[in-house]
Amino acid sequence: MNAPEVGKLIETADARRDAIHVAVAPVEAAEDLEPGGHVILRVGKAVRAENGADAIGIVDPFLTAPVRAGQRFWLFLLPNSITSLRHVWTHPAFMAVPPGDNHKRREGP
């Protein structure tokens, strides 16, 4: 079974339900934006992408109202566009792992 390729139409009859990871980042809107709208970052803030091909992601498509300038939202990065992926978590039984040291196991206080 092939992994889902979101952003593309399903071309096979044997596609099945699945789950995917989507990279998200908290960003500030530099202008009013619509949920699902394609955006780019300009000086660290989200603005509408004039050309969809230039977009780096979309405004949280699950929002039910527009994002106003100055509000923060989740930017959903386009599929297959990130160059590295890692999950960061904490748990009371483990010490925090210093940044860049995520391959070394640390235990206890």
N, C-alpha and C positions, 0 to 999 in steps of 0.2 A: 504494500500500500504506500502510495506517495504522500508526502506531507502537503498540507494545503498551501497553495501559492496565492495568498490574498493579494488583491490588486490586479488579478487576472481572472478571466472567465474560466469556469470549470469546463474542461474539454473531454472528460471521460465519463462514462456512465457508471463507473464503479466507485465514485467518490463517496466517502463515508464521513460521519461526524468525527470531529477531532477537537483539539484545543491548541491554541497558539500563544506564544509570548509576544507582546508588543512593547517595544521600548517607548517609554514616556519620560517627559522632562517638564518640570514646573517652569513656566515662562510668564512674562508680563506682556499684555497686549499694548502695542503702541497706538492702535486705532481700534475702532469697533470691528469685531470679527464675528462671523457666523459659525455655528457648530458644523464641523465637517469641512470647513473652508480650508483650502490649501494656503500654507504660509511659508515665509522665509524669516530668518532672523536678521534684523538690521540694528546694529549697535546693541545686541543682546536682547532686543525686544521683537515680538512677533508682529509682522505686517503681512497683508495679503500678497500672495505671489501673483505677479502680473502674468507670468507664463507658468502653467501647471508643471512644465518640465523642470522649472527651477526650484520648485517647492521642496522643502526638507521634511514636511509633515503636514498634519491636519489638526485643526482645533478639535478638542474632545467632541466626538460625534454624538455622545450620549447627553450632552447638555440640552436643556429644553428652552434656553433663551440665549440671545446673543451675548458675547463677551464685550464689555465696554472697555474703552481705553483706560489703562491703569489697573484693570483687574488681572488677577493671575489665574491660569488655567493649565490643564495638562495638555501638552503638545504630544500627539501620537506621531512618532517618527515613521517615515515610509518603510515598508517591508524591505529587507535585505540592504538597508542603508547604513546600519551601524557596523563599526569595525571591531568591536570587542563587546562581550557581554559577560556580566558577572552578577550574582545575587549577593547582596549584603544583608546579613541578619545578625541579630543579637539574641542571647539567651542568658538567663541569670547564672547558669552553671558554668559558663565560659567567660573568660576575660575578653575584653574587646581586643580585636586584632588591629595593630597599627596599619594605616594606609600603606598599600604596596607590599604588605606582608601576609596576604591572604592565603598563601600556600602552606604556611607554617601553623601547626596546631598549637594552641595555647589553652591550658586548662587551669582551673582553680584560681584562687585569689592572688 
